[in-house]
Amino acid sequence: MNDSSQKYYIVKKPEKNCEILSSTQVEQKKDPNIIETWGPFNTVEEAIARRVGLIRAGKCQPQ
């Protein structure tokens, strides 16, 4: 079920919110508003844990 080649990224938008997107979503969006990107992460759980760390470090705002 889980595609092992799928990776996850944390992207930061101008509103300072950080979203978790799959690699396919990142490729499809090509969003010029993305300020910063972290990743790739192997699992969505790893990306969530990293986003919590970024929020605690003040790099991202909680949604």
mmCIF file of the N, C-alpha and C atoms, coordinates in Angstrom:
data_MODEL
# 
_entry.id   MODEL 
# 
loop_
_atom_site.group_PDB 
_atom_site.id 
_atom_site.type_symbol 
_atom_site.label_atom_id 
_atom_site.label_alt_id 
_atom_site.label_comp_id 
_atom_site.label_asym_id 
_atom_site.label_entity_id 
_atom_site.label_seq_id 
_atom_site.pdbx_PDB_ins_code 
_atom_site.Cartn_x 
_atom_site.Cartn_y 
_atom_site.Cartn_z 
_atom_site.occupancy 
_atom_site.B_iso_or_equiv 
_atom_site.pdbx_formal_charge 
_atom_site.auth_seq_id 
_atom_site.auth_comp_id 
_atom_site.auth_asym_id 
_atom_site.auth_atom_id 
_atom_site.pdbx_PDB_model_num 
ATOM 1   N N  . MET A 1 1  ? 0.836  -1.198 0.000  1.00 0.00 ? 1  MET A N  1 
ATOM 2   C CA . MET A 1 1  ? 0.000  0.000  0.000  1.00 0.00 ? 1  MET A CA 1 
ATOM 3   C C  . MET A 1 1  ? 0.876  1.255  0.000  1.00 0.00 ? 1  MET A C  1 
ATOM 4   N N  . ASN A 1 2  ? 1.840  1.330  0.916  1.00 0.00 ? 2  ASN A N  1 
ATOM 5   C CA . ASN A 1 2  ? 2.702  2.510  0.997  1.00 0.00 ? 2  ASN A CA 1 
ATOM 6   C C  . ASN A 1 2  ? 3.823  2.391  -0.031 1.00 0.00 ? 2  ASN A C  1 
ATOM 7   N N  . ASP A 1 3  ? 3.890  3.336  -0.931 1.00 0.00 ? 3  ASP A N  1 
ATOM 8   C CA . ASP A 1 3  ? 4.924  3.337  -1.959 1.00 0.00 ? 3  ASP A CA 1 
ATOM 9   C C  . ASP A 1 3  ? 6.252  3.700  -1.308 1.00 0.00 ? 3  ASP A C  1 
ATOM 10  N N  . SER A 1 4  ? 7.189  2.773  -1.324 1.00 0.00 ? 4  SER A N  1 
ATOM 11  C CA . SER A 1 4  ? 8.454  2.999  -0.631 1.00 0.00 ? 4  SER A CA 1 
ATOM 12  C C  . SER A 1 4  ? 9.276  4.113  -1.261 1.00 0.00 ? 4  SER A C  1 
ATOM 13  N N  . SER A 1 5  ? 8.985  4.471  -2.510 1.00 0.00 ? 5  SER A N  1 
ATOM 14  C CA . SER A 1 5  ? 9.734  5.556  -3.150 1.00 0.00 ? 5  SER A CA 1 
ATOM 15  C C  . SER A 1 5  ? 9.149  6.930  -2.806 1.00 0.00 ? 5  SER A C  1 
ATOM 16  N N  . GLN A 1 6  ? 7.992  6.942  -2.145 1.00 0.00 ? 6  GLN A N  1 
ATOM 17  C CA . GLN A 1 6  ? 7.354  8.211  -1.784 1.00 0.00 ? 6  GLN A CA 1 
ATOM 18  C C  . GLN A 1 6  ? 8.133  8.850  -0.637 1.00 0.00 ? 6  GLN A C  1 
ATOM 19  N N  . LYS A 1 7  ? 8.435  10.126 -0.791 1.00 0.00 ? 7  LYS A N  1 
ATOM 20  C CA . LYS A 1 7  ? 9.123  10.883 0.250  1.00 0.00 ? 7  LYS A CA 1 
ATOM 21  C C  . LYS A 1 7  ? 8.215  12.032 0.664  1.00 0.00 ? 7  LYS A C  1 
ATOM 22  N N  . TYR A 1 8  ? 8.517  12.609 1.805  1.00 0.00 ? 8  TYR A N  1 
ATOM 23  C CA . TYR A 1 8  ? 7.705  13.711 2.324  1.00 0.00 ? 8  TYR A CA 1 
ATOM 24  C C  . TYR A 1 8  ? 8.594  14.907 2.613  1.00 0.00 ? 8  TYR A C  1 
ATOM 25  N N  . TYR A 1 9  ? 8.045  16.077 2.381  1.00 0.00 ? 9  TYR A N  1 
ATOM 26  C CA . TYR A 1 9  ? 8.769  17.330 2.590  1.00 0.00 ? 9  TYR A CA 1 
ATOM 27  C C  . TYR A 1 9  ? 7.946  18.245 3.484  1.00 0.00 ? 9  TYR A C  1 
ATOM 28  N N  . ILE A 1 10 ? 8.635  19.086 4.226  1.00 0.00 ? 10 ILE A N  1 
ATOM 29  C CA . ILE A 1 10 ? 7.986  20.162 4.970  1.00 0.00 ? 10 ILE A CA 1 
ATOM 30  C C  . ILE A 1 10 ? 8.273  21.429 4.184  1.00 0.00 ? 10 ILE A C  1 
ATOM 31  N N  . VAL A 1 11 ? 7.226  22.151 3.836  1.00 0.00 ? 11 VAL A N  1 
ATOM 32  C CA . VAL A 1 11 ? 7.404  23.398 3.099  1.00 0.00 ? 11 VAL A CA 1 
ATOM 33  C C  . VAL A 1 11 ? 6.852  24.563 3.909  1.00 0.00 ? 11 VAL A C  1 
ATOM 34  N N  . LYS A 1 12 ? 7.567  25.677 3.865  1.00 0.00 ? 12 LYS A N  1 
ATOM 35  C CA . LYS A 1 12 ? 7.169  26.874 4.602  1.00 0.00 ? 12 LYS A CA 1 
ATOM 36  C C  . LYS A 1 12 ? 6.630  27.890 3.614  1.00 0.00 ? 12 LYS A C  1 
ATOM 37  N N  . LYS A 1 13 ? 5.458  28.427 3.939  1.00 0.00 ? 13 LYS A N  1 
ATOM 38  C CA . LYS A 1 13 ? 4.792  29.427 3.100  1.00 0.00 ? 13 LYS A CA 1 
ATOM 39  C C  . LYS A 1 13 ? 4.974  30.821 3.719  1.00 0.00 ? 13 LYS A C  1 
ATOM 40  N N  . PRO A 1 14 ? 4.627  31.881 2.983  1.00 0.00 ? 14 PRO A N  1 
ATOM 41  C CA . PRO A 1 14 ? 4.788  33.244 3.514  1.00 0.00 ? 14 PRO A CA 1 
ATOM 42  C C  . PRO A 1 14 ? 4.030  33.485 4.822  1.00 0.00 ? 14 PRO A C  1 
ATOM 43  N N  . GLU A 1 15 ? 2.922  32.751 5.054  1.00 0.00 ? 15 GLU A N  1 
ATOM 44  C CA . GLU A 1 15 ? 2.147  32.911 6.294  1.00 0.00 ? 15 GLU A CA 1 
ATOM 45  C C  . GLU A 1 15 ? 2.879  32.288 7.481  1.00 0.00 ? 15 GLU A C  1 
ATOM 46  N N  . LYS A 1 16 ? 4.055  31.707 7.231  1.00 0.00 ? 16 LYS A N  1 
ATOM 47  C CA . LYS A 1 16 ? 4.897  31.060 8.238  1.00 0.00 ? 16 LYS A CA 1 
ATOM 48  C C  . LYS A 1 16 ? 4.358  29.704 8.663  1.00 0.00 ? 16 LYS A C  1 
ATOM 49  N N  . ASN A 1 17 ? 3.276  29.220 8.041  1.00 0.00 ? 17 ASN A N  1 
ATOM 50  C CA . ASN A 1 17 ? 2.786  27.877 8.316  1.00 0.00 ? 17 ASN A CA 1 
ATOM 51  C C  . ASN A 1 17 ? 3.636  26.883 7.556  1.00 0.00 ? 17 ASN A C  1 
ATOM 52  N N  . CYS A 1 18 ? 3.847  25.730 8.148  1.00 0.00 ? 18 CYS A N  1 
ATOM 53  C CA . CYS A 1 18 ? 4.592  24.669 7.488  1.00 0.00 ? 18 CYS A CA 1 
ATOM 54  C C  . CYS A 1 18 ? 3.648  23.516 7.193  1.00 0.00 ? 18 CYS A C  1 
ATOM 55  N N  . GLU A 1 19 ? 3.639  23.108 5.948  1.00 0.00 ? 19 GLU A N  1 
ATOM 56  C CA . GLU A 1 19 ? 2.800  22.003 5.505  1.00 0.00 ? 19 GLU A CA 1 
ATOM 57  C C  . GLU A 1 19 ? 3.672  20.807 5.213  1.00 0.00 ? 19 GLU A C  1 
ATOM 58  N N  . ILE A 1 20 ? 3.091  19.623 5.379  1.00 0.00 ? 20 ILE A N  1 
ATOM 59  C CA . ILE A 1 20 ? 3.773  18.393 4.976  1.00 0.00 ? 20 ILE A CA 1 
ATOM 60  C C  . ILE A 1 20 ? 3.166  17.959 3.649  1.00 0.00 ? 20 ILE A C  1 
ATOM 61  N N  . LEU A 1 21 ? 4.015  17.830 2.645  1.00 0.00 ? 21 LEU A N  1 
ATOM 62  C CA . LEU A 1 21 ? 3.566  17.423 1.316  1.00 0.00 ? 21 LEU A CA 1 
ATOM 63  C C  . LEU A 1 21 ? 4.370  16.211 0.871  1.00 0.00 ? 21 LEU A C  1 
ATOM 64  N N  . SER A 1 22 ? 3.716  15.364 0.080  1.00 0.00 ? 22 SER A N  1 
ATOM 65  C CA . SER A 1 22 ? 4.450  14.239 -0.506 1.00 0.00 ? 22 SER A CA 1 
ATOM 66  C C  . SER A 1 22 ? 5.301  14.767 -1.658 1.00 0.00 ? 22 SER A C  1 
ATOM 67  N N  . SER A 1 23 ? 6.282  13.985 -2.064 1.00 0.00 ? 23 SER A N  1 
ATOM 68  C CA . SER A 1 23 ? 7.154  14.425 -3.159 1.00 0.00 ? 23 SER A CA 1 
ATOM 69  C C  . SER A 1 23 ? 6.345  14.677 -4.428 1.00 0.00 ? 23 SER A C  1 
ATOM 70  N N  . THR A 1 24 ? 5.298  13.886 -4.661 1.00 0.00 ? 24 THR A N  1 
ATOM 71  C CA . THR A 1 24 ? 4.488  14.113 -5.866 1.00 0.00 ? 24 THR A CA 1 
ATOM 72  C C  . THR A 1 24 ? 3.725  15.428 -5.771 1.00 0.00 ? 24 THR A C  1 
ATOM 73  N N  . GLN A 1 25 ? 3.247  15.776 -4.566 1.00 0.00 ? 25 GLN A N  1 
ATOM 74  C CA . GLN A 1 25 ? 2.555  17.059 -4.396 1.00 0.00 ? 25 GLN A CA 1 
ATOM 75  C C  . GLN A 1 25 ? 3.516  18.229 -4.609 1.00 0.00 ? 25 GLN A C  1 
ATOM 76  N N  . VAL A 1 26 ? 4.730  18.092 -4.111 1.00 0.00 ? 26 VAL A N  1 
ATOM 77  C CA . VAL A 1 26 ? 5.728  19.153 -4.278 1.00 0.00 ? 26 VAL A CA 1 
ATOM 78  C C  . VAL A 1 26 ? 6.031  19.331 -5.763 1.00 0.00 ? 26 VAL A C  1 
ATOM 79  N N  . GLU A 1 27 ? 6.197  18.232 -6.491 1.00 0.00 ? 27 GLU A N  1 
ATOM 80  C CA . GLU A 1 27 ? 6.487  18.302 -7.928 1.00 0.00 ? 27 GLU A CA 1 
ATOM 81  C C  . GLU A 1 27 ? 5.317  18.901 -8.699 1.00 0.00 ? 27 GLU A C  1 
ATOM 82  N N  . GLN A 1 28 ? 4.089  18.556 -8.320 1.00 0.00 ? 28 GLN A N  1 
ATOM 83  C CA . GLN A 1 28 ? 2.915  19.056 -9.032 1.00 0.00 ? 28 GLN A CA 1 
ATOM 84  C C  . GLN A 1 28 ? 2.689  20.543 -8.774 1.00 0.00 ? 28 GLN A C  1 
ATOM 85  N N  . LYS A 1 29 ? 2.931  20.979 -7.535 1.00 0.00 ? 29 LYS A N  1 
ATOM 86  C CA . LYS A 1 29 ? 2.620  22.364 -7.181 1.00 0.00 ? 29 LYS A CA 1 
ATOM 87  C C  . LYS A 1 29 ? 3.600  23.366 -7.774 1.00 0.00 ? 29 LYS A C  1 
ATOM 88  N N  . LYS A 1 30 ? 4.907  23.083 -7.684 1.00 0.00 ? 30 LYS A N  1 
ATOM 89  C CA . LYS A 1 30 ? 5.935  24.044 -8.125 1.00 0.00 ? 30 LYS A CA 1 
ATOM 90  C C  . LYS A 1 30 ? 5.560  25.453 -7.653 1.00 0.00 ? 30 LYS A C  1 
ATOM 91  N N  . ASP A 1 31 ? 5.221  25.550 -6.379 1.00 0.00 ? 31 ASP A N  1 
ATOM 92  C CA . ASP A 1 31 ? 4.670  26.780 -5.798 1.00 0.00 ? 31 ASP A CA 1 
ATOM 93  C C  . ASP A 1 31 ? 5.763  27.832 -5.615 1.00 0.00 ? 31 ASP A C  1 
ATOM 94  N N  . PRO A 1 32 ? 5.626  29.000 -6.244 1.00 0.00 ? 32 PRO A N  1 
ATOM 95  C CA . PRO A 1 32 ? 6.644  30.054 -6.075 1.00 0.00 ? 32 PRO A CA 1 
ATOM 96  C C  . PRO A 1 32 ? 6.599  30.681 -4.685 1.00 0.00 ? 32 PRO A C  1 
ATOM 97  N N  . ASN A 1 33 ? 5.522  30.429 -3.916 1.00 0.00 ? 33 ASN A N  1 
ATOM 98  C CA . ASN A 1 33 ? 5.390  31.000 -2.574 1.00 0.00 ? 33 ASN A CA 1 
ATOM 99  C C  . ASN A 1 33 ? 6.114  30.201 -1.496 1.00 0.00 ? 33 ASN A C  1 
ATOM 100 N N  . ILE A 1 34 ? 6.707  29.079 -1.867 1.00 0.00 ? 34 ILE A N  1 
ATOM 101 C CA . ILE A 1 34 ? 7.421  28.282 -0.880 1.00 0.00 ? 34 ILE A CA 1 
ATOM 102 C C  . ILE A 1 34 ? 8.729  28.988 -0.526 1.00 0.00 ? 34 ILE A C  1 
ATOM 103 N N  . ILE A 1 35 ? 8.873  29.319 0.756  1.00 0.00 ? 35 ILE A N  1 
ATOM 104 C CA . ILE A 1 35 ? 10.043 30.051 1.236  1.00 0.00 ? 35 ILE A CA 1 
ATOM 105 C C  . ILE A 1 35 ? 11.186 29.103 1.547  1.00 0.00 ? 35 ILE A C  1 
ATOM 106 N N  . GLU A 1 36 ? 10.852 27.996 2.233  1.00 0.00 ? 36 GLU A N  1 
ATOM 107 C CA . GLU A 1 36 ? 11.871 27.067 2.688  1.00 0.00 ? 36 GLU A CA 1 
ATOM 108 C C  . GLU A 1 36 ? 11.329 25.657 2.585  1.00 0.00 ? 36 GLU A C  1 
ATOM 109 N N  . THR A 1 37 ? 12.208 24.701 2.355  1.00 0.00 ? 37 THR A N  1 
ATOM 110 C CA . THR A 1 37 ? 11.806 23.297 2.258  1.00 0.00 ? 37 THR A CA 1 
ATOM 111 C C  . THR A 1 37 ? 12.761 22.457 3.089  1.00 0.00 ? 37 THR A C  1 
ATOM 112 N N  . TRP A 1 38 ? 12.209 21.509 3.847  1.00 0.00 ? 38 TRP A N  1 
ATOM 113 C CA . TRP A 1 38 ? 13.012 20.548 4.593  1.00 0.00 ? 38 TRP A CA 1 
ATOM 114 C C  . TRP A 1 38 ? 12.634 19.153 4.116  1.00 0.00 ? 38 TRP A C  1 
ATOM 115 N N  . GLY A 1 39 ? 13.604 18.285 4.037  1.00 0.00 ? 39 GLY A N  1 
ATOM 116 C CA . GLY A 1 39 ? 13.319 16.917 3.622  1.00 0.00 ? 39 GLY A CA 1 
ATOM 117 C C  . GLY A 1 39 ? 14.348 16.476 2.606  1.00 0.00 ? 39 GLY A C  1 
ATOM 118 N N  . PRO A 1 40 ? 14.166 15.338 2.012  1.00 0.00 ? 40 PRO A N  1 
ATOM 119 C CA . PRO A 1 40 ? 13.006 14.446 2.127  1.00 0.00 ? 40 PRO A CA 1 
ATOM 120 C C  . PRO A 1 40 ? 13.056 13.575 3.381  1.00 0.00 ? 40 PRO A C  1 
ATOM 121 N N  . PHE A 1 41 ? 11.869 13.214 3.855  1.00 0.00 ? 41 PHE A N  1 
ATOM 122 C CA . PHE A 1 41 ? 11.706 12.287 4.966  1.00 0.00 ? 41 PHE A CA 1 
ATOM 123 C C  . PHE A 1 41 ? 11.070 11.021 4.429  1.00 0.00 ? 41 PHE A C  1 
ATOM 124 N N  . ASN A 1 42 ? 11.422 9.885  5.024  1.00 0.00 ? 42 ASN A N  1 
ATOM 125 C CA . ASN A 1 42 ? 10.941 8.598  4.521  1.00 0.00 ? 42 ASN A CA 1 
ATOM 126 C C  . ASN A 1 42 ? 9.501  8.300  4.884  1.00 0.00 ? 42 ASN A C  1 
ATOM 127 N N  . THR A 1 43 ? 9.023  8.840  6.016  1.00 0.00 ? 43 THR A N  1 
ATOM 128 C CA . THR A 1 43 ? 7.646  8.578  6.430  1.00 0.00 ? 43 THR A CA 1 
ATOM 129 C C  . THR A 1 43 ? 6.978  9.887  6.823  1.00 0.00 ? 43 THR A C  1 
ATOM 130 N N  . VAL A 1 44 ? 5.647  9.884  6.762  1.00 0.00 ? 44 VAL A N  1 
ATOM 131 C CA . VAL A 1 44 ? 4.908  11.075 7.167  1.00 0.00 ? 44 VAL A CA 1 
ATOM 132 C C  . VAL A 1 44 ? 5.091  11.309 8.672  1.00 0.00 ? 44 VAL A C  1 
ATOM 133 N N  . GLU A 1 45 ? 5.243  10.229 9.435  1.00 0.00 ? 45 GLU A N  1 
ATOM 134 C CA . GLU A 1 45 ? 5.456  10.367 10.883 1.00 0.00 ? 45 GLU A CA 1 
ATOM 135 C C  . GLU A 1 45 ? 6.759  11.106 11.176 1.00 0.00 ? 45 GLU A C  1 
ATOM 136 N N  . GLU A 1 46 ? 7.799  10.782 10.416 1.00 0.00 ? 46 GLU A N  1 
ATOM 137 C CA . GLU A 1 46 ? 9.089  11.455 10.593 1.00 0.00 ? 46 GLU A CA 1 
ATOM 138 C C  . GLU A 1 46 ? 8.958  12.943 10.246 1.00 0.00 ? 46 GLU A C  1 
ATOM 139 N N  . ALA A 1 47 ? 8.206  13.237 9.190  1.00 0.00 ? 47 ALA A N  1 
ATOM 140 C CA . ALA A 1 47 ? 7.994  14.633 8.793  1.00 0.00 ? 47 ALA A CA 1 
ATOM 141 C C  . ALA A 1 47 ? 7.203  15.391 9.862  1.00 0.00 ? 47 ALA A C  1 
ATOM 142 N N  . ILE A 1 48 ? 6.194  14.741 10.453 1.00 0.00 ? 48 ILE A N  1 
ATOM 143 C CA . ILE A 1 48 ? 5.404  15.381 11.517 1.00 0.00 ? 48 ILE A CA 1 
ATOM 144 C C  . ILE A 1 48 ? 6.306  15.687 12.716 1.00 0.00 ? 48 ILE A C  1 
ATOM 145 N N  . ALA A 1 49 ? 7.124  14.721 13.099 1.00 0.00 ? 49 ALA A N  1 
ATOM 146 C CA . ALA A 1 49 ? 8.025  14.923 14.240 1.00 0.00 ? 49 ALA A CA 1 
ATOM 147 C C  . ALA A 1 49 ? 8.988  16.069 13.962 1.00 0.00 ? 49 ALA A C  1 
ATOM 148 N N  . ARG A 1 50 ? 9.494  16.151 12.751 1.00 0.00 ? 50 ARG A N  1 
ATOM 149 C CA . ARG A 1 50 ? 10.420 17.221 12.387 1.00 0.00 ? 50 ARG A CA 1 
ATOM 150 C C  . ARG A 1 50 ? 9.705  18.573 12.382 1.00 0.00 ? 50 ARG A C  1 
ATOM 151 N N  . ARG A 1 51 ? 8.454  18.589 11.921 1.00 0.00 ? 51 ARG A N  1 
ATOM 152 C CA . ARG A 1 51 ? 7.692  19.849 11.920 1.00 0.00 ? 51 ARG A CA 1 
ATOM 153 C C  . ARG A 1 51 ? 7.469  20.340 13.342 1.00 0.00 ? 51 ARG A C  1 
ATOM 154 N N  . VAL A 1 52 ? 7.194  19.433 14.275 1.00 0.00 ? 52 VAL A N  1 
ATOM 155 C CA . VAL A 1 52 ? 7.044  19.820 15.682 1.00 0.00 ? 52 VAL A CA 1 
ATOM 156 C C  . VAL A 1 52 ? 8.328  20.490 16.166 1.00 0.00 ? 52 VAL A C  1 
ATOM 157 N N  . GLY A 1 53 ? 9.473  19.918 15.793 1.00 0.00 ? 53 GLY A N  1 
ATOM 158 C CA . GLY A 1 53 ? 10.755 20.507 16.165 1.00 0.00 ? 53 GLY A CA 1 
ATOM 159 C C  . GLY A 1 53 ? 10.940 21.895 15.561 1.00 0.00 ? 53 GLY A C  1 
ATOM 160 N N  . LEU A 1 54 ? 10.502 22.074 14.317 1.00 0.00 ? 54 LEU A N  1 
ATOM 161 C CA . LEU A 1 54 ? 10.611 23.386 13.662 1.00 0.00 ? 54 LEU A CA 1 
ATOM 162 C C  . LEU A 1 54 ? 9.703  24.413 14.332 1.00 0.00 ? 54 LEU A C  1 
ATOM 163 N N  . ILE A 1 55 ? 8.520  23.972 14.763 1.00 0.00 ? 55 ILE A N  1 
ATOM 164 C CA . ILE A 1 55 ? 7.600  24.878 15.472 1.00 0.00 ? 55 ILE A CA 1 
ATOM 165 C C  . ILE A 1 55 ? 8.233  25.289 16.801 1.00 0.00 ? 55 ILE A C  1 
ATOM 166 N N  . ARG A 1 56 ? 8.789  24.323 17.519 1.00 0.00 ? 56 ARG A N  1 
ATOM 167 C CA . ARG A 1 56 ? 9.432  24.621 18.808 1.00 0.00 ? 56 ARG A CA 1 
ATOM 168 C C  . ARG A 1 56 ? 10.637 25.527 18.639 1.00 0.00 ? 56 ARG A C  1 
ATOM 169 N N  . ALA A 1 57 ? 11.329 25.395 17.510 1.00 0.00 ? 57 ALA A N  1 
ATOM 170 C CA . ALA A 1 57 ? 12.501 26.232 17.251 1.00 0.00 ? 57 ALA A CA 1 
ATOM 171 C C  . ALA A 1 57 ? 12.119 27.618 16.726 1.00 0.00 ? 57 ALA A C  1 
ATOM 172 N N  . GLY A 1 58 ? 10.812 27.834 16.504 1.00 0.00 ? 58 GLY A N  1 
ATOM 173 C CA . GLY A 1 58 ? 10.359 29.136 16.039 1.00 0.00 ? 58 GLY A CA 1 
ATOM 174 C C  . GLY A 1 58 ? 10.479 29.325 14.527 1.00 0.00 ? 58 GLY A C  1 
ATOM 175 N N  . LYS A 1 59 ? 10.774 28.259 13.780 1.00 0.00 ? 59 LYS A N  1 
ATOM 176 C CA . LYS A 1 59 ? 10.904 28.371 12.321 1.00 0.00 ? 59 LYS A CA 1 
ATOM 177 C C  . LYS A 1 59 ? 9.544  28.326 11.635 1.00 0.00 ? 59 LYS A C  1 
ATOM 178 N N  . CYS A 1 60 ? 8.556  27.692 12.278 1.00 0.00 ? 60 CYS A N  1 
ATOM 179 C CA . CYS A 1 60 ? 7.221  27.552 11.709 1.00 0.00 ? 60 CYS A CA 1 
ATOM 180 C C  . CYS A 1 60 ? 6.172  27.953 12.746 1.00 0.00 ? 60 CYS A C  1 
ATOM 181 N N  . GLN A 1 61 ? 5.032  28.383 12.259 1.00 0.00 ? 61 GLN A N  1 
ATOM 182 C CA . GLN A 1 61 ? 3.893  28.664 13.132 1.00 0.00 ? 61 GLN A CA 1 
ATOM 183 C C  . GLN A 1 61 ? 3.000  27.429 13.156 1.00 0.00 ? 61 GLN A C  1 
ATOM 184 N N  . PRO A 1 62 ? 2.418  27.090 14.308 1.00 0.00 ? 62 PRO A N  1 
ATOM 185 C CA . PRO A 1 62 ? 1.464  25.984 14.319 1.00 0.00 ? 62 PRO A CA 1 
ATOM 186 C C  . PRO A 1 62 ? 0.235  26.350 13.487 1.00 0.00 ? 62 PRO A C  1 
ATOM 187 N N  . GLN A 1 63 ? -0.373 25.350 12.868 1.00 0.00 ? 63 GLN A N  1 
ATOM 188 C CA . GLN A 1 63 ? -1.520 25.639 11.991 1.00 0.00 ? 63 GLN A CA 1 
ATOM 189 C C  . GLN A 1 63 ? -2.799 25.762 12.775 1.00 0.00 ? 63 GLN A C  1 
# 
